[in-house]
Amino acid sequence: MFFLCLTFVLGAYESNTSLLFTLAKFYANSQQYDTAISKLEEVIKQDPANQKAVQLIEEYRNMRDNKVKPAGVIESGSQKNVPRDLTEYEKKLVSEHERKVAEYVEHEEFALAMTQLEKIISIVPFYGKPYYEMGIIFMRTGKEQEALKAFDECIARTPDSSYAWFYKGVMLLGLFNGEDGFKALEHAIEIDPDNLFFRLKTGQYYARNGDPVSGEKHLKEGIRINPRSDETLYALGELMLTRKNYDGAARFFTEQLKESPQNVRWLSG
């Protein structure tokens, strides 16, 4: 009889605890953090050693107390879009959607990927990453204006997203806004100065847009980052040719061929 009573009590406790956790998550998702915390405090009253409840209280308090409005807030007076890191709970909520996004993009099922990204935004509207991924999809499907807007949304939420700044610059150049485009590219490099990809592409964009001096500067920075980058060596060789610096061109092409002798495409240049 004792064991039957004990089983009943434990079962009732587990059921009540589960309900309290469910209610806490519901209120937290509705941004009613004080009510969510009160439900978790009831759990701790029943089980003072419940570490899950303790951790969630700390997370919800941090979310509740994040009242300072930093740069990048989208909706005035709302905490929904204040840039911050995801909590562990939020990471779990979006992880399955992110997995599906990667799968759909791999198979070029962009409409389905967009649906998953919209779901992520509905869960964590302050999160910049889904906007960045939307921007990439818009780029791949030739929607430059939409891509530019998506990168701006990402930057508003994650001002130090170097790739969002870089691809914003690329989109602006594509829309014939060279001044703002190069400013965005330069800002990406300010955030991540040792990014070889940024240096290479920015150097090439400058060279193609009539500024070989700035192009050479960025390409040489690329060589500083990786002296064996055959693509950057070749780009420098090309740039030297346009400036009629044939000795310089020959030197960089020779260095490139040392790094990639099997690449006859460079030899044909």
GUDRENFI-687941 format. One record per residue (C-alpha): residue number from 1; x, y, z; residue in three letters. Coordinates in steps of 0.2 Angstrom, whole numbers, plus 5000, padded with zeros to 4 digits. Each point is the difference from the previous one (the first is absolute). Example, Ala and Ser with C-alpha at 12.3 -4.5 7.8 and 13.67 -1.06 7.14 Angstrom:
REM residues 2
 resi    u    v    w resn
    1 5062 4978 5039  ALA
    2 5006 5017 4997  SER
END
This chain:
REM residues 269
 resi    u    v    w resn
    1 5000 5000 5000  MET
    2 5014 5012 5004  PHE
    3 5008 4997 4983  PHE
    4 4984 5003 4991  LEU
    5 4998 5016 5010  CYS
    6 5018 5005 4996  LEU
    7 4998 4996 4982  THR
    8 4984 5011 4999  PHE
    9 5008 5015 5009  VAL
   10 5016 4999 4988  LEU
   11 4989 4999 4985  GLY
   12 4990 5015 5006  ALA
   13 5016 5009 5003  TYR
   14 5007 4996 4983  GLU
   15 4984 5005 4991  SER
   16 4999 5016 5010  ASN
   17 5018 5004 4997  THR
   18 4998 4997 4981  SER
   19 4985 5011 5000  LEU
   20 5009 5014 5008  LEU
   21 5015 4999 4988  PHE
   22 4987 5001 4986  THR
   23 4992 5015 5007  LEU
   24 5016 5009 5003  ALA
   25 5006 4997 4982  LYS
   26 4983 5006 4994  PHE
   27 5001 5016 5010  TYR
   28 5018 5003 4995  ALA
   29 4996 4998 4981  ASN
   30 4986 5014 5003  SER
   31 5014 5010 5009  GLN
   32 4990 4999 5017  GLN
   33 5017 4997 5008  TYR
   34 4994 5003 5018  ASP
   35 4986 4988 4999  THR
   36 5011 4987 4992  ALA
   37 5013 5002 5014  ILE
   38 4986 4998 5013  SER
   39 4995 4983 4993  LYS
   40 5019 4995 5001  LEU
   41 5001 5006 5017  GLU
   42 4985 4988 5005  GLU
   43 5011 4986 4992  VAL
   44 5014 5004 5011  ILE
   45 4989 5001 5016  LYS
   46 4996 4982 4996  GLN
   47 5018 4995 4995  ASP
   48 5013 5012 5006  PRO
   49 5013 4990 4990  ALA
   50 4992 5002 4983  ASN
   51 5014 5008 4990  GLN
   52 4990 5001 4984  LYS
   53 4988 5012 5009  ALA
   54 5014 5010 5007  VAL
   55 5008 5002 4983  GLN
   56 4984 5005 4992  LEU
   57 4996 5013 5013  ILE
   58 5017 5007 4997  GLU
   59 4997 5001 4981  GLU
   60 4983 5008 5002  TYR
   61 5007 5013 5012  ARG
   62 5013 5004 4988  ASN
   63 4987 5002 4986  MET
   64 4988 5010 5011  ARG
   65 5014 5012 5006  ASP
   66 5007 5003 4983  ASN
   67 4992 5017 4999  LYS
   68 5014 5011 4994  VAL
   69 4997 5004 4982  LYS
   70 5016 4998 4990  PRO
   71 5003 5004 4982  ALA
   72 4991 4989 4988  GLY
   73 4983 5000 5009  VAL
   74 4987 4998 4986  ILE
   75 4983 5004 5009  GLU
   76 5001 5014 5012  SER
   77 4995 4996 5018  GLY
   78 5000 4981 4997  SER
   79 5012 4988 5007  GLN
   80 4996 4987 4986  LYS
   81 5013 5006 4988  ASN
   82 5014 5005 5012  VAL
   83 5016 4992 4993  PRO
   84 5007 4987 5012  ARG
   85 5006 4982 5000  ASP
   86 4987 4986 5000  LEU
   87 4997 4991 5016  THR
   88 5002 4981 5000  GLU
   89 4981 4998 5000  TYR
   90 4999 5011 4985  GLU
   91 5014 4991 4991  LYS
   92 4990 4984 5002  LYS
   93 4984 5008 4993  LEU
   94 5009 5005 4984  VAL
   95 5012 4986 4998  SER
   96 4988 4989 4990  GLU
   97 4995 5014 4989  HIS
   98 5018 5005 4996  GLU
   99 5003 4981 4996  ARG
  100 4986 5001 4987  LYS
  101 5006 5016 4993  VAL
  102 5017 4993 4996  ALA
  103 4992 4984 4993  GLU
  104 4988 5010 4989  TYR
  105 5014 5012 4994  VAL
  106 5011 4986 4995  GLU
  107 4986 4993 4989  HIS
  108 4996 5018 4994  GLU
  109 4983 4999 5007  GLU
  110 5000 5018 5004  PHE
  111 4982 5003 5003  ALA
  112 5000 4986 5014  LEU
  113 5016 5008 5007  ALA
  114 4991 5017 5001  MET
  115 4985 4992 5009  THR
  116 5012 4993 5014  GLN
  117 5010 5017 5001  LEU
  118 4983 5009 5003  GLU
  119 4996 4988 5014  LYS
  120 5017 5003 5008  ILE
  121 4997 5019 4999  ILE
  122 4983 4997 5008  SER
  123 5008 4991 5015  ILE
  124 5015 5012 5002  VAL
  125 4997 5016 4991  PRO
  126 5016 5009 5006  PHE
  127 5011 4986 4992  TYR
  128 5010 5006 4985  GLY
  129 5005 4984 4993  LYS
  130 4984 4995 4991  PRO
  131 4999 5017 4991  TYR
  132 5018 4997 4994  TYR
  133 4995 4983 4993  GLU
  134 4985 5008 4992  MET
  135 5012 5013 4992  GLY
  136 5010 4986 4993  ILE
  137 4985 4991 4992  ILE
  138 4994 5016 4993  PHE
  139 5017 5003 4992  MET
  140 5000 4982 4993  ARG
  141 4983 5003 4992  THR
  142 5005 5017 4993  GLY
  143 4989 5011 5011  LYS
  144 5013 5013 5004  GLU
  145 4988 5013 5009  GLN
  146 4993 4987 5011  GLU
  147 5017 4993 5004  ALA
  148 5006 5018 5005  LEU
  149 4985 5002 5011  LYS
  150 5004 4983 5009  ALA
  151 5018 5005 5003  PHE
  152 4994 5016 5007  ASP
  153 4989 4991 5012  GLU
  154 5014 4989 5005  CYS
  155 5012 5014 5003  ILE
  156 4986 5009 5011  ALA
  157 5000 4985 5011  ARG
  158 5018 4995 4999  THR
  159 5010 5016 4996  PRO
  160 5017 4990 5000  ASP
  161 4994 4987 4987  SER
  162 5015 5002 4988  SER
  163 4992 4989 4986  TYR
  164 4984 5010 5001  ALA
  165 5010 5016 4997  TRP
  166 5010 4992 4986  PHE
  167 4985 4993 4990  TYR
  168 4991 5017 5003  LYS
  169 5015 5008 4991  GLY
  170 4999 4987 4986  VAL
  171 4981 5003 4998  MET
  172 5003 5019 5000  LEU
  173 5013 4998 4986  LEU
  174 4989 4990 4990  GLY
  175 4987 5014 5002  LEU
  176 5013 5012 4993  PHE
  177 5002 5009 5017  ASN
  178 5019 4999 5001  GLY
  179 5002 5013 5013  GLU
  180 4990 4991 5013  ASP
  181 5005 4983 4994  GLY
  182 5018 5003 5003  PHE
  183 4996 5008 5017  LYS
  184 4991 4984 5005  ALA
  185 5015 4989 4993  LEU
  186 5012 5010 5010  GLU
  187 4989 4999 5016  HIS
  188 5000 4981 4998  ALA
  189 5019 5000 4999  ILE
  190 5001 5012 5016  GLU
  191 4990 4986 5009  ILE
  192 5011 4986 4993  ASP
  193 5016 5007 4993  PRO
  194 5009 4983 4998  ASP
  195 4986 4992 4989  ASN
  196 5009 4995 4984  LEU
  197 4983 4998 4991  PHE
  198 4995 5018 5004  PHE
  199 5017 5007 4995  ARG
  200 5001 4990 4983  LEU
  201 4982 5004 4995  LYS
  202 5001 5019 5005  THR
  203 5017 5002 4991  GLY
  204 4992 4992 4984  GLN
  205 4985 5012 5002  TYR
  206 5011 5015 5001  TYR
  207 5010 4995 4985  ALA
  208 4985 4997 4990  ARG
  209 4993 5017 5005  ASN
  210 5014 5010 4995  GLY
  211 5010 5001 5016  ASP
  212 5015 4989 4998  PRO
  213 5010 5008 5014  VAL
  214 4986 4995 5013  SER
  215 4999 4983 4992  GLY
  216 5019 4998 5001  GLU
  217 5000 5004 5019  LYS
  218 4986 4987 5004  HIS
  219 5008 4987 4989  LEU
  220 5017 5002 5008  LYS
  221 4991 4999 5017  GLU
  222 4994 4984 4994  GLY
  223 5017 4994 4996  ILE
  224 5005 5005 5018  ARG
  225 4987 4990 5007  ILE
  226 5004 4985 4989  ASN
  227 5016 5001 4990  PRO
  228 4996 4984 4991  ARG
  229 4982 5005 4994  SER
  230 5001 4996 4981  ASP
  231 4984 5009 4996  GLU
  232 5006 5016 5009  THR
  233 5017 4999 4991  LEU
  234 4991 4998 4983  TYR
  235 4989 5015 5004  ALA
  236 5015 5010 5003  LEU
  237 5008 4994 4984  GLY
  238 4984 5006 4991  GLU
  239 5000 5016 5008  LEU
  240 5018 5003 4996  MET
  241 4996 4997 4982  LEU
  242 4986 5013 5000  THR
  243 5013 5012 5006  ARG
  244 5013 4995 4987  LYS
  245 5012 4994 5014  ASN
  246 5005 4985 4990  TYR
  247 5015 4996 5012  ASP
  248 4988 5000 5015  GLY
  249 4987 4990 4990  ALA
  250 5013 4987 4996  ALA
  251 5006 4999 5018  ARG
  252 4983 4996 5007  PHE
  253 4995 4988 4986  PHE
  254 5016 4991 5003  THR
  255 4997 4999 5019  GLU
  256 4982 4994 4996  GLN
  257 5006 4986 4989  LEU
  258 5013 4994 5013  LYS
  259 4985 4998 5012  GLU
  260 4988 4992 4987  SER
  261 5010 4993 4985  PRO
  262 4986 4989 4995  GLN
  263 4988 5014 4997  ASN
  264 5003 5003 4981  VAL
  265 4987 5014 5000  ARG
  266 5011 5011 5009  TRP
  267 5014 4996 4988  LEU
  268 4989 5005 4985  SER
  269 4998 5017 5008  GLY
END
